[in-house]
C-alpha cells in the first residue's frame, strides 16, 4: 500500500480507527527525512495491514504543533486510536521492523488500563 498523506482534515479519521497507523513527520528540506523515505516506503509495501501515513510539517504546521514535533523525521505509532510510540530520528530498516513487531504484540487492553491509571 502506498503511504497516505495526512492533513488536519483527515488525521483524526485515519488514526482514530482500529488497527495500526504509523506516521512519519517530515519536510521537503530535511536530508534525514529524504534518506528515511525509501525505508518507510519499503516497509509499507511489506505490511499491507498497516496504514503508513506521512505528515508534511511545512504544509501541516498545526499537526506538528499539536504533537509538539521539534525534530524531524519523527516516527509515531498509533494503535486502535492510542499513541503508543513517538520518537524523533530516522530509523534503520531493522529498527522500523522491530518497532512494528512490538506494536503488533501490544496487549491493548493492558495499555488502556495503564493509561486510565496514569490519568487518575
N, CA, C and O atoms as a Tinker XYZ file with bonds, in Angstrom:
   480  protein
     1  N      0.843000   -1.180000    0.000000    73     2
     2  CA     0.000000    0.000000    0.000000    64     1     3
     3  C      0.885000    1.240000    0.000000    63     2     4     5
     4  O      1.879000    1.302000    0.723000    81     3
     5  N      0.526000    2.202000   -0.797000    73     3     6
     6  CA     1.283000    3.451000   -0.819000    64     5     7
     7  C      1.027000    4.209000    0.479000    63     6     8     9
     8  O      0.034000    3.971000    1.167000    81     7
     9  N      1.924000    5.111000    0.798000    73     7    10
    10  CA     1.735000    5.908000    2.001000    64     9    11
    11  C      0.585000    6.892000    1.778000    63    10    12    13
    12  O      0.293000    7.289000    0.650000    81    11
    13  N     -0.052000    7.269000    2.875000    73    11    14
    14  CA    -1.203000    8.163000    2.856000    64    13    15
    15  C     -0.762000    9.527000    3.354000    63    14    16    17
    16  O     -0.121000    9.628000    4.400000    81    15
    17  N     -1.092000   10.568000    2.624000    73    15    18
    18  CA    -0.783000   11.921000    3.081000    64    17    19
    19  C     -1.783000   12.300000    4.154000    63    18    20    21
    20  O     -2.992000   12.283000    3.920000    81    19
    21  N     -1.280000   12.643000    5.331000    73    19    22
    22  CA    -2.143000   13.027000    6.435000    64    21    23
    23  C     -2.174000   14.544000    6.563000    63    22    24    25
    24  O     -1.142000   15.210000    6.488000    81    23
    25  N     -3.375000   15.075000    6.756000    73    23    26
    26  CA    -3.579000   16.520000    6.900000    64    25    27
    27  C     -4.458000   16.756000    8.123000    63    26    28    29
    28  O     -4.958000   15.809000    8.731000    81    27
    29  N     -4.640000   18.015000    8.475000    73    27    30
    30  CA    -5.534000   18.315000    9.598000    64    29    31
    31  C     -6.945000   17.820000    9.289000    63    30    32    33
    32  O     -7.704000   17.505000   10.205000    81    31
    33  N     -7.302000   17.750000    8.009000    73    31    34
    34  CA    -8.650000   17.324000    7.612000    64    33    35
    35  C     -8.888000   15.827000    7.814000    63    34    36    37
    36  O    -10.001000   15.428000    8.155000    81    35
    37  N     -7.863000   14.988000    7.609000    73    35    38
    38  CA    -8.097000   13.536000    7.683000    64    37    39
    39  C     -7.340000   12.834000    8.810000    63    38    40    41
    40  O     -7.533000   11.634000    9.001000    81    39
    41  N     -6.492000   13.529000    9.560000    73    39    42
    42  CA    -5.631000   12.891000   10.558000    64    41    43
    43  C     -6.437000   12.093000   11.590000    63    42    44    45
    44  O     -6.172000   10.910000   11.802000    81    43
    45  N     -7.419000   12.736000   12.229000    73    43    46
    46  CA    -8.172000   12.058000   13.288000    64    45    47
    47  C     -8.956000   10.863000   12.748000    63    46    48    49
    48  O     -9.065000    9.828000   13.405000    81    47
    49  N     -9.496000   11.023000   11.545000    73    47    50
    50  CA   -10.264000    9.926000   10.943000    64    49    51
    51  C     -9.365000    8.722000   10.671000    63    50    52    53
    52  O     -9.731000    7.587000   10.978000    81    51
    53  N     -8.191000    8.969000   10.096000    73    51    54
    54  CA    -7.271000    7.877000    9.746000    64    53    55
    55  C     -6.677000    7.237000   11.001000    63    54    56    57
    56  O     -6.588000    6.012000   11.085000    81    55
    57  N     -6.275000    8.043000   11.966000    73    55    58
    58  CA    -5.573000    7.498000   13.141000    64    57    59
    59  C     -6.520000    7.034000   14.245000    63    58    60    61
    60  O     -6.091000    6.352000   15.176000    81    59
    61  N     -7.782000    7.389000   14.157000    73    59    62
    62  CA    -8.715000    7.029000   15.221000    64    61    63
    63  C     -9.375000    5.682000   15.036000    63    62    64    65
    64  O    -10.147000    5.250000   15.892000    81    63
    65  N     -9.088000    5.011000   13.936000    73    63    66
    66  CA    -9.751000    3.731000   13.674000    64    65    67
    67  C     -8.969000    2.572000   14.285000    63    66    68    69
    68  O     -7.849000    2.739000   14.766000    81    67
    69  N     -9.589000    1.395000   14.252000    73    67    70
    70  CA    -8.937000    0.190000   14.752000    64    69    71
    71  C     -7.717000   -0.129000   13.892000    63    70    72    73
    72  O     -7.681000    0.202000   12.707000    81    71
    73  N     -6.733000   -0.764000   14.488000    73    71    74
    74  CA    -5.550000   -1.167000   13.741000    64    73    75
    75  C     -4.365000   -0.265000   14.007000    63    74    76    77
    76  O     -4.399000    0.590000   14.892000    81    75
    77  N     -3.315000   -0.468000   13.226000    73    75    78
    78  CA    -2.048000    0.241000   13.422000    64    77    79
    79  C     -1.865000    1.291000   12.333000    63    78    80    81
    80  O     -2.070000    1.034000   11.147000    81    79
    81  N     -1.475000    2.476000   12.775000    73    79    82
    82  CA    -1.126000    3.554000   11.852000    64    81    83
    83  C      0.258000    4.048000   12.257000    63    82    84    85
    84  O      0.478000    4.424000   13.408000    81    83
    85  N      1.192000    4.046000   11.304000    73    83    86
    86  CA     2.493000    4.669000   11.535000    64    85    87
    87  C      2.464000    6.034000   10.868000    63    86    88    89
    88  O      1.922000    6.189000    9.774000    81    87
    89  N      3.049000    7.017000   11.529000    73    87    90
    90  CA     3.063000    8.370000   10.993000    64    89    91
    91  C      4.504000    8.855000   10.926000    63    90    92    93
    92  O      5.242000    8.793000   11.910000    81    91
    93  N      4.889000    9.339000    9.756000    73    91    94
    94  CA     6.212000    9.917000    9.527000    64    93    95
    95  C      6.029000   11.428000    9.386000    63    94    96    97
    96  O      5.461000   11.902000    8.402000    81    95
    97  N      6.513000   12.176000   10.374000    73    95    98
    98  CA     6.515000   13.641000   10.289000    64    97    99
    99  C      7.799000   14.035000    9.576000    63    98   100   101
   100  O      8.888000   13.682000   10.031000    81    99
   101  N      7.693000   14.759000    8.464000    73    99   102
   102  CA     8.842000   15.047000    7.611000    64   101   103
   103  C      8.697000   16.436000    6.991000    63   102   104   105
   104  O      7.687000   17.115000    7.179000    81   103
   105  N      9.733000   16.844000    6.244000    73   103   106
   106  CA     9.687000   18.077000    5.450000    64   105   107
   107  C     10.602000   17.913000    4.240000    63   106   108   109
   108  O     11.579000   17.164000    4.277000    81   107
   109  N     10.272000   18.615000    3.187000    73   107   110
   110  CA    10.997000   18.531000    1.912000    64   109   111
   111  C     12.482000   18.884000    2.068000    63   110   112   113
   112  O     13.333000   18.280000    1.416000    81   111
   113  N     12.791000   19.853000    2.923000    73   111   114
   114  CA    14.171000   20.349000    3.070000    64   113   115
   115  C     15.033000   19.487000    3.992000    63   114   116   117
   116  O     16.221000   19.761000    4.160000    81   115
   117  N     14.452000   18.456000    4.587000    73   115   118
   118  CA    15.128000   17.658000    5.617000    64   117   119
   119  C     15.890000   16.482000    4.997000    63   118   120   121
   120  O     15.279000   15.549000    4.477000    81   119
   121  N     17.215000   16.529000    5.054000    73   119   122
   122  CA    18.056000   15.467000    4.499000    64   121   123
   123  C     17.776000   14.091000    5.090000    63   122   124   125
   124  O     17.556000   13.141000    4.339000    81   123
   125  N     17.776000   13.955000    6.436000    73   123   126
   126  CA    17.480000   12.653000    7.034000    64   125   127
   127  C     16.085000   12.131000    6.641000    63   126   128   129
   128  O     15.886000   10.924000    6.504000    81   127
   129  N     15.125000   13.050000    6.460000    73   127   130
   130  CA    13.772000   12.645000    6.041000    64   129   131
   131  C     13.820000   12.003000    4.657000    63   130   132   133
   132  O     13.172000   10.987000    4.406000    81   131
   133  N     14.599000   12.612000    3.765000    73   131   134
   134  CA    14.705000   12.091000    2.394000    64   133   135
   135  C     15.383000   10.720000    2.388000    63   134   136   137
   136  O     15.012000    9.845000    1.606000    81   135
   137  N     16.376000   10.535000    3.260000    73   135   138
   138  CA    17.054000    9.240000    3.333000    64   137   139
   139  C     16.147000    8.176000    3.961000    63   138   140   141
   140  O     16.249000    6.999000    3.615000    81   139
   141  N     15.273000    8.575000    4.870000    73   139   142
   142  CA    14.379000    7.632000    5.542000    64   141   143
   143  C     13.193000    7.233000    4.648000    63   142   144   145
   144  O     12.650000    6.139000    4.799000    81   143
   145  N     12.795000    8.105000    3.729000    73   143   146
   146  CA    11.595000    7.872000    2.907000    64   145   147
   147  C     11.576000    6.512000    2.202000    63   146   148   149
   148  O     10.549000    5.834000    2.247000    81   147
   149  N     12.674000    6.079000    1.546000    73   147   150
   150  CA    12.637000    4.767000    0.883000    64   149   151
   151  C     12.494000    3.600000    1.867000    63   150   152   153
   152  O     11.863000    2.594000    1.543000    81   151
   153  N     13.067000    3.727000    3.050000    73   151   154
   154  CA    12.948000    2.695000    4.087000    64   153   155
   155  C     11.475000    2.572000    4.488000    63   154   156   157
   156  O     10.933000    1.470000    4.574000    81   155
   157  N     10.845000    3.711000    4.729000    73   155   158
   158  CA     9.437000    3.766000    5.128000    64   157   159
   159  C      8.553000    3.181000    4.023000    63   158   160   161
   160  O      7.623000    2.422000    4.295000    81   159
   161  N      8.854000    3.542000    2.785000    73   159   162
   162  CA     8.079000    3.057000    1.628000    64   161   163
   163  C      8.195000    1.537000    1.494000    63   162   164   165
   164  O      7.193000    0.855000    1.275000    81   163
   165  N      9.418000    1.004000    1.626000    73   163   166
   166  CA     9.610000   -0.452000    1.548000    64   165   167
   167  C      8.814000   -1.164000    2.632000    63   166   168   169
   168  O      8.191000   -2.196000    2.382000    81   167
   169  N      8.839000   -0.611000    3.823000    73   167   170
   170  CA     8.114000   -1.220000    4.931000    64   169   171
   171  C      6.603000   -1.183000    4.661000    63   170   172   173
   172  O      5.891000   -2.128000    5.002000    81   171
   173  N      6.116000   -0.104000    4.056000    73   171   174
   174  CA     4.681000   -0.007000    3.757000    64   173   175
   175  C      4.259000   -1.082000    2.754000    63   174   176   177
   176  O      3.127000   -1.563000    2.794000    81   175
   177  N      5.170000   -1.454000    1.860000    73   175   178
   178  CA     4.865000   -2.497000    0.882000    64   177   179
   179  C      4.835000   -3.876000    1.525000    63   178   180   181
   180  O      4.110000   -4.760000    1.069000    81   179
   181  N      5.623000   -4.064000    2.587000    73   179   182
   182  CA     5.683000   -5.352000    3.286000    64   181   183
   183  C      4.484000   -5.562000    4.208000    63   182   184   185
   184  O      4.050000   -6.695000    4.415000    81   183
   185  N      3.955000   -4.488000    4.752000    73   183   186
   186  CA     2.900000   -4.574000    5.779000    64   185   187
   187  C      1.610000   -3.967000    5.252000    63   186   188   189
   188  O      1.272000   -2.825000    5.565000    81   187
   189  N      0.896000   -4.744000    4.449000    73   187   190
   190  CA    -0.334000   -4.259000    3.816000    64   189   191
   191  C     -1.444000   -3.962000    4.832000    63   190   192   193
   192  O     -2.363000   -3.196000    4.541000    81   191
   193  N     -1.359000   -4.564000    6.012000    73   191   194
   194  CA    -2.409000   -4.399000    7.020000    64   193   195
   195  C     -2.213000   -3.154000    7.887000    63   194   196   197
   196  O     -3.047000   -2.861000    8.744000    81   195
   197  N     -1.125000   -2.424000    7.672000    73   195   198
   198  CA    -0.815000   -1.233000    8.465000    64   197   199
   199  C     -0.942000   -0.008000    7.573000    63   198   200   201
   200  O     -0.538000   -0.034000    6.410000    81   199
   201  N     -1.511000    1.076000    8.125000    73   199   202
   202  CA    -1.579000    2.337000    7.385000    64   201   203
   203  C     -0.276000    3.091000    7.651000    63   202   204   205
   204  O      0.100000    3.312000    8.802000    81   203
   205  N      0.399000    3.477000    6.588000    73   203   206
   206  CA     1.621000    4.276000    6.685000    64   205   207
   207  C      1.279000    5.693000    6.239000    63   206   208   209
   208  O      1.052000    5.948000    5.056000    81   207
   209  N      1.246000    6.608000    7.201000    73   207   210
   210  CA     0.898000    7.987000    6.890000    64   209   211
   211  C      2.118000    8.886000    6.928000    63   210   212   213
   212  O      3.106000    8.591000    7.601000    81   211
   213  N      2.037000    9.998000    6.188000    73   211   214
   214  CA     3.109000   10.987000    6.189000    64   213   215
   215  C      2.499000   12.360000    6.434000    63   214   216   217
   216  O      1.486000   12.719000    5.833000    81   215
   217  N      3.131000   13.125000    7.328000    73   215   218
   218  CA     2.703000   14.490000    7.598000    64   217   219
   219  C      3.826000   15.418000    7.170000    63   218   220   221
   220  O      4.918000   15.393000    7.738000    81   219
   221  N      3.549000   16.236000    6.166000    73   219   222
   222  CA     4.492000   17.272000    5.732000    64   221   223
   223  C      4.379000   18.408000    6.747000    63   222   224   225
   224  O      3.392000   19.144000    6.759000    81   223
   225  N      5.392000   18.544000    7.593000    73   223   226
   226  CA     5.318000   19.506000    8.694000    64   225   227
   227  C      5.313000   20.957000    8.210000    63   226   228   229
   228  O      4.906000   21.852000    8.951000    81   227
   229  N      5.754000   21.195000    6.989000    73   227   230
   230  CA     5.685000   22.554000    6.433000    64   229   231
   231  C      4.246000   22.890000    6.042000    63   230   232   233
   232  O      3.752000   23.978000    6.341000    81   231
   233  N      3.583000   21.956000    5.378000    73   231   234
   234  CA     2.218000   22.182000    4.908000    64   233   235
   235  C      1.191000   22.001000    6.037000    63   234   236   237
   236  O      0.116000   22.599000    6.000000    81   235
   237  N      1.522000   21.187000    7.027000    73   235   238
   238  CA     0.582000   20.862000    8.116000    64   237   239
   239  C      1.154000   21.295000    9.464000    63   238   240   241
   240  O      1.335000   20.478000   10.367000    81   239
   241  N      1.434000   22.584000    9.585000    73   239   242
   242  CA     2.076000   23.088000   10.801000    64   241   243
   243  C      1.219000   22.889000   12.047000    63   242   244   245
   244  O      1.752000   22.736000   13.146000    81   243
   245  N     -0.101000   22.890000   11.885000    73   243   246
   246  CA    -0.991000   22.660000   13.039000    64   245   247
   247  C     -0.751000   21.289000   13.647000    63   246   248   249
   248  O     -0.723000   21.146000   14.870000    81   247
   249  N     -0.576000   20.270000   12.793000    73   247   250
   250  CA    -0.333000   18.909000   13.306000    64   249   251
   251  C      1.018000   18.826000   13.992000    63   250   252   253
   252  O      1.146000   18.194000   15.040000    81   251
   253  N      2.023000   19.459000   13.409000    73   251   254
   254  CA     3.340000   19.482000   14.046000    64   253   255
   255  C      3.272000   20.104000   15.431000    63   254   256   257
   256  O      3.889000   19.613000   16.377000    81   255
   257  N      2.510000   21.198000   15.539000    73   255   258
   258  CA     2.364000   21.884000   16.824000    64   257   259
   259  C      1.546000   21.036000   17.804000    63   258   260   261
   260  O      1.887000   20.944000   18.983000    81   259
   261  N      0.474000   20.421000   17.317000    73   259   262
   262  CA    -0.404000   19.613000   18.172000    64   261   263
   263  C      0.375000   18.495000   18.862000    63   262   264   265
   264  O      0.135000   18.194000   20.031000    81   263
   265  N      1.307000   17.885000   18.135000    73   263   266
   266  CA     2.073000   16.761000   18.692000    64   265   267
   267  C      3.469000   17.179000   19.150000    63   266   268   269
   268  O      4.314000   16.334000   19.445000    81   267
   269  N      3.699000   18.492000   19.204000    73   267   270
   270  CA     4.959000   19.032000   19.723000    64   269   271
   271  C      6.168000   18.439000   18.995000    63   270   272   273
   272  O      7.148000   18.035000   19.621000    81   271
   273  N      6.083000   18.395000   17.671000    73   271   274
   274  CA     7.177000   17.862000   16.860000    64   273   275
   275  C      8.273000   18.923000   16.789000    63   274   276   277
   276  O      8.074000   19.998000   16.223000    81   275
   277  N      9.424000   18.611000   17.367000    73   275   278
   278  CA    10.534000   19.566000   17.413000    64   277   279
   279  C     11.703000   19.147000   16.535000    63   278   280   281
   280  O     12.591000   19.950000   16.245000    81   279
   281  N     11.700000   17.890000   16.113000    73   279   282
   282  CA    12.788000   17.359000   15.309000    64   281   283
   283  C     12.186000   16.407000   14.283000    63   282   284   285
   284  O     11.297000   15.617000   14.601000    81   283
   285  N     12.677000   16.490000   13.061000    73   283   286
   286  CA    12.172000   15.570000   12.042000    64   285   287
   287  C     13.339000   14.837000   11.405000    63   286   288   289
   288  O     14.449000   15.366000   11.357000    81   287
   289  N     13.105000   13.630000   10.916000    73   287   290
   290  CA    11.824000   12.946000   10.977000    64   289   291
   291  C     11.480000   12.505000   12.398000    63   290   292   293
   292  O     12.363000   12.222000   13.207000    81   291
   293  N     10.187000   12.453000   12.681000    73   291   294
   294  CA     9.683000   11.841000   13.905000    64   293   295
   295  C      8.730000   10.740000   13.484000    63   294   296   297
   296  O      7.871000   10.948000   12.627000    81   295
   297  N      8.878000    9.573000   14.084000    73   295   298
   298  CA     8.001000    8.439000   13.810000    64   297   299
   299  C      7.050000    8.276000   14.977000    63   298   300   301
   300  O      7.462000    8.275000   16.137000    81   299
   301  N      5.773000    8.139000   14.657000    73   299   302
   302  CA     4.755000    7.920000   15.674000    64   301   303
   303  C      4.001000    6.641000   15.308000    63   302   304   305
   304  O      3.692000    6.406000   14.140000    81   303
   305  N      3.711000    5.822000   16.315000    73   303   306
   306  CA     2.898000    4.625000   16.102000    64   305   307
   307  C      1.611000    4.781000   16.895000    63   306   308   309
   308  O      1.628000    5.104000   18.083000    81   307
   309  N      0.495000    4.545000   16.213000    73   307   310
   310  CA    -0.821000    4.662000   16.837000    64   309   311
   311  C     -1.520000    3.322000   16.628000    63   310   312   313
   312  O     -1.572000    2.802000   15.513000    81   311
   313  N     -2.048000    2.781000   17.701000    73   311   314
   314  CA    -2.787000    1.518000   17.576000    64   313   315
   315  C     -4.149000    1.692000   18.231000    63   314   316   317
   316  O     -4.251000    2.103000   19.387000    81   315
   317  N     -5.180000    1.378000   17.483000    73   315   318
   318  CA    -6.560000    1.497000   17.957000    64   317   319
   319  C     -6.831000    2.891000   18.531000    63   318   320   321
   320  O     -7.521000    3.039000   19.540000    81   319
   321  N     -6.277000    3.898000   17.874000    73   319   322
   322  CA    -6.518000    5.282000   18.275000    64   321   323
   323  C     -5.661000    5.784000   19.421000    63   322   324   325
   324  O     -5.835000    6.920000   19.862000    81   323
   325  N     -4.735000    4.963000   19.919000    73   323   326
   326  CA    -3.880000    5.331000   21.053000    64   325   327
   327  C     -2.436000    5.483000   20.566000    63   326   328   329
   328  O     -1.898000    4.583000   19.922000    81   327
   329  N     -1.810000    6.625000   20.875000    73   327   330
   330  CA    -0.394000    6.805000   20.522000    64   329   331
   331  C      0.428000    5.922000   21.461000    63   330   332   333
   332  O      0.419000    6.114000   22.677000    81   331
   333  N      1.133000    4.959000   20.883000    73   331   334
   334  CA     1.909000    4.017000   21.707000    64   333   335
   335  C      3.412000    4.220000   21.554000    63   334   336   337
   336  O      4.197000    3.595000   22.268000    81   335
   337  N      3.820000    5.092000   20.624000    73   335   338
   338  CA     5.249000    5.327000   20.404000    64   337   339
   339  C      5.412000    6.627000   19.636000    63   338   340   341
   340  O      4.651000    6.906000   18.709000    81   339
   341  N      6.388000    7.413000   20.015000    73   339   342
   342  CA     6.756000    8.597000   19.242000    64   341   343
   343  C      8.213000    8.910000   19.553000    63   342   344   345
   344  O      8.599000    9.050000   20.713000    81   343
   345  N      9.020000    9.018000   18.490000    73   343   346
   346  CA    10.448000    9.266000   18.689000    64   345   347
   347  C     11.024000    9.974000   17.470000    63   346   348   349
   348  O     10.769000    9.572000   16.334000    81   347
   349  N     11.802000   11.030000   17.706000    73   347   350
   350  CA    12.468000   11.672000   16.578000    64   349   351
   351  C     13.651000   10.846000   16.093000    63   350   352   353
   352  O     14.241000   10.074000   16.848000    81   351
   353  N     13.983000   11.023000   14.828000    73   351   354
   354  CA    15.142000   10.351000   14.247000    64   353   355
   355  C     14.746000    9.321000   13.212000    63   354   356   357
   356  O     13.759000    8.603000   13.367000    81   355
   357  N     15.530000    9.263000   12.161000    73   355   358
   358  CA    15.297000    8.266000   11.116000    64   357   359
   359  C     15.716000    6.898000   11.649000    63   358   360   361
   360  O     16.807000    6.747000   12.200000    81   359
   361  N     14.857000    5.920000   11.485000    73   359   362
   362  CA    15.168000    4.567000   11.954000    64   361   363
   363  C     15.769000    3.743000   10.825000    63   362   364   365
   364  O     15.329000    3.847000    9.680000    81   363
   365  N     16.779000    2.919000   11.137000    73   363   366
   366  CA    17.229000    1.952000   10.139000    64   365   367
   367  C     16.089000    0.952000    9.895000    63   366   368   369
   368  O     15.201000    0.796000   10.733000    81   367
   369  N     16.128000    0.294000    8.761000    73   367   370
   370  CA    15.040000   -0.616000    8.399000    64   369   371
   371  C     14.789000   -1.673000    9.476000    63   370   372   373
   372  O     13.637000   -1.980000    9.782000    81   371
   373  N     15.854000   -2.231000   10.050000    73   371   374
   374  CA    15.692000   -3.268000   11.081000    64   373   375
   375  C     14.977000   -2.711000   12.309000    63   374   376   377
   376  O     14.154000   -3.400000   12.910000    81   375
   377  N     15.282000   -1.478000   12.683000    73   375   378
   378  CA    14.637000   -0.867000   13.853000    64   377   379
   379  C     13.161000   -0.569000   13.563000    63   378   380   381
   380  O     12.318000   -0.720000   14.448000    81   379
   381  N     12.844000   -0.154000   12.346000    73   379   382
   382  CA    11.453000    0.096000   11.968000    64   381   383
   383  C     10.659000   -1.210000   12.013000    63   382   384   385
   384  O      9.532000   -1.241000   12.507000    81   383
   385  N     11.251000   -2.284000   11.496000    73   383   386
   386  CA    10.590000   -3.595000   11.536000    64   385   387
   387  C     10.390000   -4.057000   12.977000    63   386   388   389
   388  O      9.350000   -4.623000   13.312000    81   387
   389  N     11.382000   -3.817000   13.825000    73   387   390
   390  CA    11.289000   -4.179000   15.232000    64   389   391
   391  C     10.167000   -3.381000   15.916000    63   390   392   393
   392  O      9.409000   -3.931000   16.715000    81   391
   393  N     10.071000   -2.102000   15.601000    73   391   394
   394  CA     9.006000   -1.262000   16.157000    64   393   395
   395  C      7.637000   -1.830000   15.764000    63   394   396   397
   396  O      6.742000   -1.935000   16.602000    81   395
   397  N      7.481000   -2.191000   14.496000    73   395   398
   398  CA     6.216000   -2.744000   14.015000    64   397   399
   399  C      5.873000   -4.021000   14.783000    63   398   400   401
   400  O      4.730000   -4.203000   15.202000    81   399
   401  N      6.854000   -4.904000   14.970000    73   399   402
   402  CA     6.619000   -6.142000   15.723000    64   401   403
   403  C      6.165000   -5.845000   17.151000    63   402   404   405
   404  O      5.254000   -6.494000   17.665000    81   403
   405  N      6.800000   -4.866000   17.785000    73   403   406
   406  CA     6.445000   -4.529000   19.163000    64   405   407
   407  C      5.032000   -3.954000   19.246000    63   406   408   409
   408  O      4.275000   -4.283000   20.160000    81   407
   409  N      4.681000   -3.097000   18.293000    73   407   410
   410  CA     3.336000   -2.509000   18.301000    64   409   411
   411  C      2.287000   -3.588000   18.043000    63   410   412   413
   412  O      1.223000   -3.579000   18.661000    81   411
   413  N      2.583000   -4.514000   17.136000    73   411   414
   414  CA     1.652000   -5.622000   16.853000    64   413   415
   415  C      1.458000   -6.507000   18.083000    63   414   416   417
   416  O      0.373000   -7.053000   18.286000    81   415
   417  N      2.495000   -6.654000   18.903000    73   415   418
   418  CA     2.455000   -7.549000   20.057000    64   417   419
   419  C      1.801000   -6.929000   21.293000    63   418   420   421
   420  O      1.561000   -7.629000   22.276000    81   419
   421  N      1.512000   -5.637000   21.256000    73   419   422
   422  CA     0.939000   -4.979000   22.429000    64   421   423
   423  C     -0.411000   -5.562000   22.811000    63   422   424   425
   424  O     -1.221000   -5.909000   21.951000    81   423
   425  N     -0.636000   -5.664000   24.106000    73   423   426
   426  CA    -1.949000   -6.021000   24.643000    64   425   427
   427  C     -2.671000   -4.690000   24.879000    63   426   428   429
   428  O     -2.409000   -4.006000   25.868000    81   427
   429  N     -3.579000   -4.328000   23.969000    73   427   430
   430  CA    -4.191000   -3.002000   24.037000    64   429   431
   431  C     -5.111000   -2.842000   25.248000    63   430   432   433
   432  O     -5.304000   -1.720000   25.718000    81   431
   433  N     -5.677000   -3.918000   25.760000    73   431   434
   434  CA    -6.475000   -3.815000   26.982000    64   433   435
   435  C     -5.578000   -3.381000   28.133000    63   434   436   437
   436  O     -5.968000   -2.550000   28.953000    81   435
   437  N     -4.377000   -3.946000   28.191000    73   435   438
   438  CA    -3.407000   -3.584000   29.221000    64   437   439
   439  C     -2.956000   -2.128000   29.036000    63   438   440   441
   440  O     -2.834000   -1.386000   30.010000    81   439
   441  N     -2.712000   -1.729000   27.790000    73   439   442
   442  CA    -2.293000   -0.348000   27.514000    64   441   443
   443  C     -3.372000    0.631000   27.983000    63   442   444   445
   444  O     -3.062000    1.624000   28.643000    81   443
   445  N     -4.638000    0.356000   27.645000    73   443   446
   446  CA    -5.744000    1.246000   28.048000    64   445   447
   447  C     -5.879000    1.301000   29.570000    63   446   448   449
   448  O     -6.156000    2.357000   30.138000    81   447
   449  N     -5.679000    0.152000   30.227000    73   447   450
   450  CA    -5.774000    0.100000   31.694000    64   449   451
   451  C     -4.682000    0.979000   32.302000    63   450   452   453
   452  O     -4.946000    1.752000   33.222000    81   451
   453  N     -3.466000    0.861000   31.792000    73   451   454
   454  CA    -2.365000    1.671000   32.328000    64   453   455
   455  C     -2.598000    3.165000   32.063000    63   454   456   457
   456  O     -2.299000    4.003000   32.913000    81   455
   457  N     -3.131000    3.490000   30.884000    73   455   458
   458  CA    -3.446000    4.882000   30.578000    64   457   459
   459  C     -4.487000    5.435000   31.548000    63   458   460   461
   460  O     -4.362000    6.561000   32.030000    81   459
   461  N     -5.507000    4.641000   31.826000    73   459   462
   462  CA    -6.567000    5.057000   32.740000    64   461   463
   463  C     -5.988000    5.295000   34.145000    63   462   464   465
   464  O     -6.328000    6.276000   34.807000    81   463
   465  N     -5.115000    4.388000   34.587000    73   463   466
   466  CA    -4.485000    4.535000   35.911000    64   465   467
   467  C     -3.607000    5.779000   35.945000    63   466   468   469
   468  O     -3.586000    6.504000   36.939000    81   467
   469  N     -2.887000    6.021000   34.864000    73   467   470
   470  CA    -1.983000    7.181000   34.782000    64   469   471
   471  C     -2.766000    8.499000   34.789000    63   470   472   473
   472  O     -2.299000    9.496000   35.339000    81   471
   473  N     -3.946000    8.502000   34.183000    73   471   474
   474  CA    -4.734000    9.732000   34.070000    64   473   475
   475  C     -5.586000   10.022000   35.302000    63   474   476   477
   476  O     -6.290000   11.030000   35.347000    81   475
   477  N     -5.525000    9.136000   36.310000    73   475   478
   478  CA    -6.308000    9.382000   37.525000    64   477   479
   479  C     -5.457000    9.881000   38.645000    63   478   480
   480  O     -5.963000   10.137000   39.738000    81   479
